[in-house]
Amino acid sequence: MNNVNRLERPVLLSTLWIVLTLNYLYCDVLGLNDPAHLIALQNGSLGGLPFSPSALVAAGVLMQIPIAMVLLSRLLKRGLNRGLNATASVAMIAVQGASLFLGTPPTPVYLFFSVIEIALLLAILFCLITWRRSEDPALAHAHPISVERAVT
């Protein structure tokens, strides 16, 4: 049995959201070192789109999705957890995909991180698809007969 199988799904999902969030952050940090990016910010646009205090708030709201999923992946029961994780993953894939094609072409570093971020989001979806009811932590300590009846 490999290490991934030994992790409970909520812990694995939470960890993937943490890694994703760190990638978002580091991509933004490195982007601030790109001279063209800095000039665009000074001129009030980012990727060809207007850059304003409202845009910053919108970006902050958007980033609350992966940040919230770190905690919610550990707290929610299996059914709601799967649904919310799937919704959040698909939404973030759509946003990340759109960001590659809107405005100016992405920088090499942005493209690099985007590939990683989309791969992590697909890994989250894969975890959800393969998450069996028998892996539910609430059933882990139940008697085997109880687990069998709960699964069927």
N, C-alpha and C positions, 0 to 999 in steps of 0.2 A: 504494500500500500504506500503510495507516495505522500509527501507532505501536504499537498493540496487536498487530498481526500481526507486527511486527518483533521483539517480545519473545519469547524462548523461553518455552514454557509453564511450566516449573518456576519461572522468575523471575517471571512474571506471577502464578502461584498464590501464591508466597511473598509477593509485594507485596500481594496482596489480603488474605492472612492478617494482614499487618502493619497494614494500614488497619483491618481488623476489630478487631484487638486494641486499637488506639488508640481506636477508638470505644467499646469496652467500658470502657476505663479512664476516658475523659473523661465518659462517662455516669455512672460511679460517683462521680467527683470532683464533678460538678455535683449529683448526688443528695445529697451530704453538705451541700449548702447549702439543701436543702428543709427547712423547720422541721418539717413533719409527719413526714418521714423521720427526722430527728434524735430527735424525741420517741419514735417507734416503736423506734428503736435503744436508747434509754435504758430503755424499758420491756421490752426483751428480745424484741422481735419485729420481723420485717421482712416486709412484705407479708402480714401476718397469720400468718406462720409463725415458730416459735421461732427465736431468734437466739442461738447459743451458740458456744463455741470449736470444737465439732465441725462446726457449720454453716460456720464460716470455713474450716476445713480442706477441707470438701466443695466450697466455692466455689473454693478454691485449686486443688484437683484438677481441677475442671471447666475452669478457665481455662488449665490446662496443655495442653488440646487445641489451641486456636488458637496458643498459643505454640510448641508442638512442631511444628505444621504449617508454621510459618515456615521452620524448618530442614529438616524432612523433605521438603517440597515441592522443595527444591533438591538433596537427596541421593539420593532413591529413584529407581529406574528407572521407566519409564513405566507399566507394568502395575500394580505395587504402589503407585505414586504415585497413579494414578487411583483405585484401590480404597480406599486409606486416606483420600484427600481426599474422596471421595464419602461414606464412612462418617462422617467427622468433620463434614462439612457438614450431612448429614441429622440427625445427633445434635444439633448446635448449633441448627439450625432448630427441632427439637422442643423443646429446652430454652427457647429464646427465645420460641417460641409459647406454651408452657405458662406461662412467667413473666408473660405478659400476662393470663392468665385465672385464675391461682391467687392467693388472698389478696385483698388490697385492690386496687381499680382502679389501673392505672398512672398515674403523674404525667404531665403533658404532656411534660416533657423525656425521661422514660423511653420514652414512646410514640414520640417523635421519633427517638431513637436506635435503638429497636427496628426501626423501618421501615428505617432505613439498614443496620442489621446483617443483617436478613433479606435485603435486596436484595444485599448483598455476598456472603452465603452462596449465594444463587441465581446470582450472577455466577460464583462458583467452580464450581458445578455446570455452568453453561453452558460454561465453559472446558474442563471435563472431557469433556463430551459432544461438543464440537467438536474435541477434540485428536486429530489424525490421526497415525497411526504414522509418516508421512513427515516429521512435525515433530520427531521424536525427535532430540535433540542428538547422540546417539551415531551417528546415520546422516547427520548434516549434512555431514560431511567425506568421506563415502564416495563412490566413483565412481558416477555416475548409474545405470549398469547394476546395480551392487550395491544401490542404494537401491530400484530397481524390483523386483529379485528379493526383497529383504527385505520389501517392502510386500505382495507377492502371496502 
